[in-house]
Amino acid sequence: MIANVGVTLADYLHDYALTHPLSDEARRQYAVTIRLFDRWAGHPVTLREIDARLVSEFLAHYTQTVSPRTARSKRSHLLALWRSAADDDLCDAPTKRVRPVRCPHVAPTAWTREEIQRLVSACARLPRVHRCGLRRAEWWALAVRVAWDCGLRWEDQMFRLRCDMISADGWMAFQQHKTGRVVVARLADTTLAALQASLMRCPRELVTPWDGSHETFAAQVRALVRKAGIRKGTWKWIRRAGATDVECREPGAASRHLGHAPGSRLAYSAYVDPAIVAASRQLVAPAPLN
């Protein structure tokens, strides 16, 4: 435990990560929140400085520049660190209400299957070689196909999905790092063939290994999206697209595809694009007016 003298939020994050099961990406996001808070305050904020007024003033400023959902995540990070530090007797516990961040519901937006296909086709035009030894064109096409088929989160696919987890006919049972829940998925025949061919050329442990930064990955995805000529979106849009396509073909199956808990509605509030689903089912609309 760190000493209770001038401890900053940045100092405390190390201790917090030891007692809370944070993924690398989650820890990175906490660190981003702390940097934003320190930059706004003009100095490294100590635990003893934190109070409801300071956090609320930061949120009032921050919500003017970002989406409500982003601001709400930063609020959650600060409150989690604050409460944990109070439990460790490093500061006073929150006693007053911190400014809330209201998030109006926004329907999820996903790429269509046709857009995912264009994304795969655009990979063929990528130059140079990936660090793992595959051509970048081959690596990115395989990464998109696996993401579409399996619906895994980015970190799970890039850092934890091993080749030996996939059976000869493409099936796998994968334990998700974030939730611990097992998701069962199957690679399409075309994806499995692409994986097997790539392993002949480049034997490796992970299916789509990535050893660069998340920022570099996101930048390369943006470039690939531009090359494909599809709507702007992030890697997560592939997970949304796969869940939406599954829901179109089997109503109620999106949660299973995403590996969510039975009965969870998260798939429909955050992943499944209702407009694509409605179009696929040709929902009855009012008769047109003359």
GIBEL-V213291 format. One record per backbone hydrogen bond with DSSP energy under -0.5 kcal/mol. CO is the residue of the C=O (numbers start at 1). NH is the residue of the N-H. E is the energy in kcal/mol with one decimal. If there is no record, write none. Layout:
<<CO/NH/E> <CO/NH/E>>
This chain:
<<3/5/-1.2> <7/47/-3.2> <8/12/-2.3> <9/13/-1.6> <10/14/-0.6> <11/14/-0.8> <11/15/-0.6> <12/16/-2.6> <13/17/-2.5> <14/18/-1.1> <15/19/-1.0> <16/19/-0.6> <16/20/-0.8> <20/22/-2.2> <23/27/-2.6> <24/28/-2.1> <25/29/-2.1> <26/30/-2.2> <27/31/-2.3> <28/32/-2.1> <29/33/-2.2> <30/34/-2.2> <31/35/-2.4> <32/36/-2.4> <33/37/-2.3> <34/38/-2.9> <35/39/-2.6> <36/40/-2.3> <37/41/-2.3> <38/42/-1.7> <38/43/-1.2> <45/9/-2.3> <46/49/-0.9> <46/50/-0.8> <47/50/-0.6> <51/55/-2.2> <52/56/-2.3> <53/57/-2.5> <54/58/-2.0> <55/59/-2.4> <56/60/-2.4> <57/61/-1.7> <58/62/-3.0> <59/63/-2.6> <61/64/-1.2> <62/65/-1.9> <62/66/-0.9> <67/71/-2.3> <68/72/-2.5> <69/73/-1.7> <70/74/-1.7> <71/75/-2.1> <72/76/-2.2> <73/77/-2.1> <74/78/-2.3> <75/79/-2.4> <76/80/-2.3> <77/81/-2.4> <78/82/-2.5> <79/83/-2.7> <80/84/-2.1> <81/85/-2.5> <82/86/-2.1> <83/87/-2.1> <84/88/-1.4> <85/90/-2.8> <85/91/-0.5> <86/89/-1.7> <100/102/-0.5> <102/104/-0.7> <112/116/-2.1> <113/117/-2.2> <114/118/-1.9> <115/119/-1.9> <116/120/-2.2> <117/121/-2.3> <118/122/-2.1> <119/123/-1.0> <120/123/-0.6> <120/124/-0.6> <121/124/-1.0> <122/125/-1.5> <123/126/-2.1> <126/137/-0.5> <128/136/-2.0> <130/133/-1.9> <134/130/-3.3> <135/139/-2.7> <136/140/-2.7> <137/141/-1.6> <138/142/-2.2> <139/143/-2.4> <140/144/-2.5> <141/145/-2.1> <142/146/-2.7> <143/147/-2.3> <144/148/-2.3> <145/149/-2.5> <146/150/-2.7> <147/151/-1.9> <153/157/-2.4> <154/158/-2.7> <155/159/-2.3> <156/160/-1.5> <156/161/-1.3> <157/208/-0.6> <158/210/-0.8> <160/162/-1.0> <161/207/-2.5> <162/165/-1.4> <163/166/-1.5> <165/167/-0.5> <167/170/-2.0> <170/187/-2.4> <171/167/-3.0> <172/185/-2.1> <174/176/-0.7> <174/183/-3.0> <176/180/-2.0> <181/176/-3.0> <183/174/-2.8> <185/172/-2.1> <188/192/-2.9> <189/193/-2.4> <190/194/-1.9> <191/195/-2.5> <192/196/-2.7> <193/197/-2.3> <194/198/-2.0> <195/199/-2.1> <196/200/-1.3> <197/201/-1.2> <198/202/-2.6> <205/163/-3.0> <213/217/-1.9> <214/218/-2.7> <215/219/-2.2> <216/220/-2.1> <217/221/-2.2> <218/222/-2.2> <219/223/-1.9> <220/224/-2.1> <221/225/-2.6> <222/226/-2.1> <223/227/-2.1> <224/228/-2.1> <225/229/-1.1> <225/230/-1.4> <234/237/-1.7> <235/238/-1.9> <235/239/-0.8> <236/240/-2.2> <237/111/-0.7> <237/241/-2.6> <238/242/-2.6> <239/243/-2.0> <240/244/-2.6> <241/245/-2.6> <242/246/-2.3> <243/247/-2.2> <244/248/-2.1> <245/249/-1.7> <246/250/-2.6> <250/253/-2.1> <253/257/-2.1> <254/258/-2.0> <255/259/-0.9> <255/260/-2.4> <256/259/-0.7> <261/264/-2.2> <265/268/-0.9> <265/269/-1.3> <266/270/-2.3> <267/271/-1.5> <267/272/-3.3> <272/274/-0.8> <273/277/-1.9> <274/278/-2.6> <275/279/-2.1> <276/280/-2.0> <277/281/-1.6> <278/282/-0.7> <278/283/-1.4> <279/282/-0.5>>
